[in-house]
Structures are given as C-alpha cells and as structure tokens.
Amino acid sequence: MSNTNIATIGIDLRKNTFHVVGLDATGAIILRKKRLRNQLDQSLGNVPRCLIGMEACAGAHHLGRKLEKLGHQVQLLPAQYVKPYLKGHKNDFRDAEAIAEAAQRPTMRFVPVKSAEQLDLQALHRVRSRLVTQRTAVINQIRGFLLVRGLPVRQGAAALRLALPQILSAPKDGLSSRVIQLIQDLAEDWRYLDRRVASMTKEIDELADQDPHCRRLMSAPGVGPIISSAMVAAIGTGDTFHKGRDFAAWLGLVPKQISTGDRTILGRISRRGNRYLRTLFIQGARAVLLHRQSWPRHGFAARLEAASKRLHSNVLVVALAAKLARMAWSMLAKGRDYDANRLGRTA
C-alpha cells in the first residue's frame, strides 16, 4: 500500500477486517486490499498523505484520530449519504469504493471526528439515558400490577412513591402475598436506579461546570448541565455547521419540506438527526414556558405572549426549542454568553 498515486482512500470498517479501496486523482481504482485491524495502522502509515473516508460508525472516531496523527485528512460520512454511490450488488469492496467516491464530493456533509473527551461525555449520557428508561419501565410495571388488581394510583412517579408504602403496609383483598413481594422487589430496583441516575447526573454536572463551553451554554434560558454537555459531546464547538438553522435542521426541529415547481409545502418537523438532543431541547423549551415570570428577563416576553395566543402549546414548545437550539449554536460557535438584547439577531 505504498502507491504514491493514491489521492483518496475509502475504508469499509468491520470488527476485525477492513476493506480498503484507493483512488487516484482521476478517480480510477488503483488499490484493493483487505487488512486485519492490527495491520491497518502500519499499512496506511506507508501511504503518502491523502484523503481517507469512512462511515461514521462504532470505532470510526478512534481510528480517525489515529489516522490524523499520521498526517491524513479524515472525513467521516453518514451511512445514508454513501448509499447513492454504491454500484451493483453490495459487497465490502464496493462499499469501500462508494465511501471513497462520496468523500470526494465538495458538497458532502461530514461528521466531525470526536475527541476522546467527547466520547467519554457521550458515554455518560447514554448510560444515564438507559438508566432513566429502565426506571420508567419499573415504575410502569408497579403501576400496572396495582391497576389490574383494582388499585389505581394518580399519574406521576411522585404520587406513586407516596402511595406505595401505604398500599404495601395495609394490603387490600386483591393483593396476594406473592404480588406484594414482587412489588417490594420492584420498589428496591426503583431505589437502586434512583441512586444510579443521581450519581450519573452529579458526574455530568461536575464535568459541565469544568468545561468553559458548557458554562457558556448554561447562561441561556432552558439550558442546564445535561443539555449543554450533551451538545458539546455531540458537536464540539459546532464548526461543522455554517449557521444555527443548519444545527436546528440536523436536530430535526425544522419543518419537513416537500416542494416542486413554484409550490412550497411545509409539513411537520422532520425528526431527523440526534433524537436524544432534540428531546432535551424540547424539554428545556417546555421548562421556559412553564416559568412565565422569567420571560421578560430572557427577552422572550413579547414574542411568547403573541405566539401563545395563536399557536397550540405543543407547536409553541417545538418552535421555542428550535429557537433555543439556534441560539445555543451561535453562543458555542462564536464564543459568547447569552445576551437577551441580541435575541433578535442571533443564529
């Protein structure tokens, strides 16, 4: 793999074997190799500096950082953007060829290579999200066991937490000893998950307080340690986006457009991109709307008062989430704190 004419390399990543296809400056294939994971570093170390494309998948960021240290230009591509360049039947070498061709396109959208710190922070968020999901499942299962035995409990985890000791201490006729024991075990699982979620949240809060980008984002309304750290873990400093609208579109917070000719049709939000971060921004926007007394301080009073009279509450929440996302990108990319006086000119 020491061909000096190689201009672009496409790598189809697998667990243990990688398929490599090299193109020259004209786009002709001049290299086809299959390499084991422990052979790839040495093989690409002998190649002159060139453009290397890979699909953004598990392990791509780690390998991308190693290849950048060797002097190569690394571009990570979303898998759905590689698919149109695949010719004929699918195999590993054709996948690598499609990746190499897609990486050369000047209008292609790439995924920035994440640092080790970003991946660590992202891992914390994913573990916390899983624990919250498991806790919700446990709560719903307890509520279901009680409901099928004629013991409905008011909606909300807090209401169930208050009602559960009384229900278990003075069991009704519909609750057998076996079900009581099951609910007690589930309640213990609930307490364990509460401790785990609290521990993960505390760790994320501490990391957010130490990061200057997170501290800057937390000056915006509706943005706390969870949202700010998740945003930094996902996009770094936001350099991959040209403007705040692009970031909002990547989150899936913009209307889906189906237009042809002179007709422009806008539908519901696209819901593309980072679902976890989109959900967090929507929750942050909902928190802002619940605290009406803070609207004047944040510069939202006039806009939200007018919008709340003509928009459904859910539509208003999503619109505000898109606005918060655009402002957050502007603060992150341009390195400034939130300023209510600049509200009309941000993003």
Helices and strands as residue ranges (DSSP letters): E 8-12, E 17-23, E 29-36, H 37-45, E 51-55, H 60-69, E 73-77, H 79-82, G 83-85, H 92-103, H 116-147, H 157-169, H 177-210, H 212-217, H 225-235, H 244-251, E 255-257, E 266-269, H 275-290, G 292-294, H 295-298, H 301-310, H 313-334, G 340-345
